[in-house]
Amino acid sequence: MTLFVKRYADPARRQRAHDNHRWLTSLSSAVVIPAIVDAAEDRLVFEAIDGRPATAADLAQLAQAIGRIHASATSHLATARIDQPHQLDAMVIPDFITPRLDKLLRAATRLGLPPDMAEYALTTAAPSPAGLYKDSNLRNFLITGGEVAVVDFDDLTLAPHCYDLAKLIVSIVMTHGRLPAAAAQDALDAYHDPIGPPLCTSDGLRVWAELNWLLTADHLGRNGYQHPWPELRPWPDPLDRRS
């Protein structure tokens, strides 16, 4: 059997990734998740998946896979609040705001943007129905046998619906360049297919994309991120008060 080993300097971070993987696997979302075949304090050993890296052409299929995971988690998040950690039987899912607020304010200041815009967008998410964020950047997907596989289980928090989809869209644009607005709308529709009634609007998707850009901007020029989102976003800046 071919294996993939991920190493961790922090045992607590390794444990969180293990817990996240166990819970996501338990959802039976029909999305391929590699099995963990061994674990130690400093590493997780995964079954390797025979597949190809996902590309921009896979956007709608990836969006539907994210929707499947979120749909399968619905009953577990029925009492969750975006602004509070959510207790499950064997783990706690961190809230949406606490891990991001300081990072967003620093990023906005660094990029010369009014910090209150990002703060307002983040804190007004509190009444939103709770979905998940699992770091759905393009590199965390493989296509195997025509199905979507997800990898990398380090990060899992509560988030508004479509926030994770917005991360995928931003990562595609920053990696491959401009994306037609119609492709983003098709992805939003595909995301909602498994969920049912729409839980996120096009306007909401655009705002969450801006927050994801702020949190990803430091990676520009690294990890395959070649293009600045503000120059290539497929819609007007939703946080620009002039638009």
C-alpha positions in Angstrom: 0.0 0.0 0.0 1.3 3.5 -0.9 1.2 5.8 2.1 1.3 9.6 2.6 2.9 10.9 5.9 2.1 14.3 7.3 4.3 15.5 10.1 3.5 17.9 12.9 5.8 19.9 15.2 2.9 20.4 17.6 1.2 17.3 19.0 -2.0 19.3 19.8 -2.3 20.4 16.1 -1.8 16.8 15.1 -4.6 15.7 17.5 -6.9 18.4 16.1 -6.3 17.1 12.5 -7.0 13.6 13.6 -10.2 14.6 15.3 -11.3 16.6 12.3 -10.6 13.7 10.0 -12.5 11.2 12.2 -15.6 13.5 12.4 -15.6 14.3 8.7 -15.3 10.6 7.9 -18.3 9.8 10.1 -20.5 12.1 8.1 -20.6 9.7 5.2 -20.9 12.5 2.7 -20.1 10.4 -0.4 -16.9 12.5 -0.8 -13.7 10.4 -0.8 -11.6 10.8 2.4 -8.3 8.9 2.7 -8.1 6.5 5.6 -5.6 7.1 8.4 -3.6 3.9 8.8 -1.3 5.0 11.6 -0.8 7.9 14.0 1.9 9.0 16.4 2.5 12.1 18.4 4.3 13.8 15.5 2.6 12.4 12.4 -0.5 11.0 10.7 -0.1 8.3 8.1 -2.7 8.3 5.4 -3.6 5.9 2.7 -2.4 7.5 -0.5 -5.1 8.3 -3.1 -4.5 7.6 -6.7 -5.8 10.7 -8.5 -4.9 13.9 -10.2 -4.8 17.4 -8.8 -8.0 19.3 -9.2 -8.0 22.2 -11.6 -10.2 25.2 -12.4 -12.2 23.1 -14.9 -13.4 21.0 -11.9 -14.9 24.0 -10.1 -18.6 22.9 -10.3 -17.8 19.3 -9.2 -15.7 20.6 -6.3 -18.4 23.0 -5.3 -20.9 20.2 -5.2 -18.6 18.1 -3.0 -18.3 20.9 -0.5 -22.1 21.1 -0.5 -22.3 17.4 0.2 -20.1 17.7 3.2 -22.0 20.7 4.5 -25.4 19.0 3.9 -24.2 15.9 5.8 -23.2 18.0 8.7 -26.5 19.9 9.0 -28.0 17.8 11.8 -24.7 18.1 13.8 -24.8 21.9 13.5 -28.5 22.5 14.2 -27.8 24.3 17.5 -24.5 25.9 16.4 -23.9 29.6 16.5 -21.3 31.2 14.2 -19.9 33.3 17.0 -19.5 30.5 19.6 -17.5 27.2 19.6 -19.7 24.2 19.0 -19.5 21.1 21.2 -19.8 17.8 19.5 -19.7 14.4 21.3 -15.9 14.0 21.1 -14.6 17.4 19.9 -15.2 21.2 19.7 -15.5 23.0 16.4 -14.0 26.5 16.9 -16.3 29.5 16.1 -15.9 31.6 13.0 -14.9 35.0 14.4 -12.3 34.3 17.1 -9.6 32.7 14.8 -10.0 35.4 12.1 -10.7 38.8 13.6 -7.2 39.9 14.5 -5.7 38.4 11.3 -8.2 40.2 9.2 -7.7 43.6 10.9 -3.9 43.2 10.5 -4.3 42.2 6.8 -6.6 45.1 6.0 -4.1 47.5 7.6 -1.2 46.0 5.7 -3.0 46.3 2.4 -4.2 49.8 3.0 -7.9 49.0 3.4 -10.3 50.4 6.0 -10.2 47.8 8.8 -13.9 48.5 9.7 -15.1 47.0 6.4 -13.6 43.6 7.1 -14.6 43.8 10.8 -18.2 44.6 9.8 -18.4 41.8 7.3 -17.0 39.3 9.8 -19.1 40.3 12.8 -22.4 40.6 10.9 -22.0 36.9 10.0 -23.1 36.0 13.6 -26.8 35.5 12.7 -26.0 33.3 9.7 -26.9 29.6 9.8 -23.8 27.7 10.7 -21.8 25.8 8.0 -18.2 24.6 8.0 -14.8 25.8 6.9 -12.3 23.1 6.0 -9.8 25.1 4.0 -11.2 24.3 0.6 -8.3 25.7 -1.4 -7.7 24.1 -4.7 -4.7 22.1 -3.5 -6.8 20.2 -1.0 -8.7 18.3 -3.6 -7.9 15.4 -5.9 -10.0 13.8 -8.6 -9.9 10.0 -8.4 -12.0 7.7 -10.6 -14.2 10.7 -11.5 -15.0 11.4 -7.8 -13.8 14.2 -5.5 -11.4 13.4 -2.7 -10.5 15.9 0.1 -7.1 16.0 1.8 -5.6 18.0 4.6 -7.6 18.0 7.8 -5.7 20.6 9.8 -8.3 23.3 9.8 -12.0 23.0 10.7 -14.2 25.9 12.0 -17.7 27.0 11.9 -18.4 29.4 9.0 -21.3 30.9 7.1 -22.5 28.8 4.2 -20.5 29.5 1.0 -17.4 30.8 3.0 -15.6 27.6 2.1 -16.8 27.8 -1.5 -15.5 31.4 -1.6 -12.1 30.1 -0.5 -12.1 27.6 -3.4 -12.9 30.4 -5.9 -10.3 32.7 -4.6 -7.6 30.0 -4.6 -8.5 29.1 -8.2 -8.2 32.7 -9.4 -5.0 33.3 -7.5 -3.5 30.2 -9.0 -4.8 30.1 -12.6 -6.1 33.6 -13.3 -9.4 35.1 -14.2 -12.6 33.1 -13.8 -15.8 34.0 -15.6 -18.5 35.3 -13.4 -20.9 32.7 -14.9 -18.5 29.9 -13.7 -18.7 31.3 -10.1 -22.5 31.3 -10.3 -22.5 27.8 -11.7 -20.4 26.8 -8.7 -22.8 28.4 -6.3 -25.7 26.5 -7.9 -23.7 23.3 -7.7 -22.9 23.9 -4.0 -26.6 24.2 -3.2 -27.7 21.1 -5.2 -27.1 18.7 -2.2 -28.3 21.2 0.4 -31.7 22.2 -0.9 -33.0 25.8 -0.5 -30.2 28.3 -1.1 -28.4 29.2 2.1 -26.1 31.8 0.5 -26.7 34.5 -2.1 -24.3 35.7 -4.8 -23.7 38.9 -2.7 -22.8 36.8 0.3 -20.4 34.7 -1.7 -18.7 37.9 -2.9 -18.2 39.2 0.6 -16.8 35.9 1.8 -14.4 35.9 -1.1 -13.0 39.3 0.0 -12.4 38.0 3.5 -10.7 34.9 2.1 -8.4 37.1 0.0 -7.4 39.2 3.0 -6.4 36.0 4.8 -4.6 34.6 1.8 -2.8 37.7 0.5 0.4 37.0 2.4 0.8 33.8 0.3 0.9 35.7 -3.0 4.1 34.6 -4.8 4.2 31.3 -2.8 2.4 28.0 -2.8 1.3 28.4 -6.4 -0.5 31.7 -5.8 0.6 33.8 -8.7 -2.3 36.4 -9.3 -3.6 39.1 -6.9 -7.3 38.6 -6.4 -8.2 42.3 -6.5 -7.0 42.6 -10.1 -8.9 39.5 -11.3 -12.0 39.1 -9.2 -14.9 38.1 -11.4 -17.2 40.9 -10.0 -16.9 44.4 -8.6 -15.4 44.8 -5.1 -18.4 44.2 -2.8 -16.7 46.1 0.1 -16.0 49.2 -2.0 -18.4 51.8 -0.8 -18.1 53.5 -4.2 -19.5 50.5 -6.0 
